[in-house]
Amino acid sequence: MPTCDLQTLSLDQLKTGQKGRVIKIESTSKEIKRRLLDMGITPGVVVEIKHIAPLGDPYDIKVRDYDLCVRKADLSFIEVHPL
């Protein structure tokens, strides 16, 4: 039986201009997970890294058809398949 060996990364590991498909959110904090889901970052959605601040935090990302500014620490909870 063939296995699916897709690479997964946390969203904060993508570089500017890269896209990834959200697999899951792995936060132990229900508040952070709820906030990310409320922002539209749900499993299956494609997220693009638009810009990273000069000091590496925060990140501007494109989700669905709008832009968000999210802290790097919060992006580390989001597991994606790079596209």
C-alpha positions as CSV (number, residue, x, y, z in Angstrom):
1,M,0.0,0.0,0.0
2,P,1.5,3.4,-1.0
3,T,2.1,5.8,1.8
4,C,1.5,9.5,1.7
5,D,4.8,11.1,2.6
6,L,4.0,14.8,2.5
7,Q,6.3,17.2,4.3
8,T,4.7,19.2,7.1
9,L,6.1,22.4,8.7
10,S,4.8,24.9,11.1
11,L,3.5,28.0,9.4
12,D,6.3,30.2,10.9
13,Q,8.9,28.1,8.9
14,L,7.6,29.3,5.5
15,K,9.4,32.1,3.8
16,T,7.9,35.2,2.2
17,G,5.8,34.3,-0.8
18,Q,5.4,30.7,0.1
19,K,2.0,29.1,0.5
20,G,0.9,26.2,2.7
21,R,-2.3,24.2,3.2
22,V,-3.3,24.1,6.9
23,I,-3.4,20.6,8.3
24,K,-4.2,21.3,11.9
25,I,-3.7,23.7,14.8
26,E,-1.7,22.2,17.7
27,S,-2.1,24.7,20.5
28,T,-2.7,23.4,24.0
29,S,-4.4,26.7,24.7
30,K,-8.1,26.6,23.8
31,E,-8.1,30.4,23.6
32,I,-5.4,30.6,21.0
33,K,-6.9,27.8,18.9
34,R,-10.3,29.4,19.0
35,R,-8.8,32.8,18.0
36,L,-7.0,31.3,15.0
37,L,-10.1,29.4,13.9
38,D,-12.2,32.6,14.3
39,M,-9.7,34.4,12.0
40,G,-10.5,31.8,9.3
41,I,-7.3,29.7,9.7
42,T,-9.1,26.3,9.5
43,P,-7.9,22.9,8.2
44,G,-7.7,22.8,4.4
45,V,-7.4,26.6,3.8
46,V,-4.4,27.9,1.9
47,V,-2.3,30.5,3.7
48,E,0.4,32.7,2.0
49,I,3.2,34.5,3.8
50,K,3.0,38.1,2.4
51,H,5.6,39.9,4.6
52,I,7.7,39.3,7.6
53,A,8.6,42.3,9.8
54,P,12.3,43.3,9.9
55,L,12.8,41.8,13.3
56,G,11.1,38.6,12.4
57,D,7.8,39.2,14.1
58,P,4.9,39.7,13.3
59,Y,4.0,38.0,10.0
60,D,1.5,39.4,7.4
61,I,-0.4,36.5,5.9
62,K,-3.1,36.1,3.3
63,V,-6.0,33.8,4.3
64,R,-9.0,33.4,2.0
65,D,-9.2,36.9,0.4
66,Y,-8.0,39.0,3.3
67,D,-4.7,39.9,5.0
68,L,-3.9,39.3,8.7
69,C,-1.0,40.3,11.0
70,V,-0.2,37.4,13.3
71,R,2.5,36.9,15.9
72,K,5.2,34.3,15.0
73,A,4.5,32.4,18.2
74,D,0.9,31.9,17.2
75,L,1.9,30.7,13.7
76,S,4.1,28.0,15.2
77,F,1.0,26.2,16.4
78,I,-0.3,25.9,12.8
79,E,0.9,22.8,10.9
80,V,0.9,23.1,7.0
81,H,1.9,21.2,3.9
82,P,4.0,23.6,1.8
83,L,2.6,24.2,-1.7
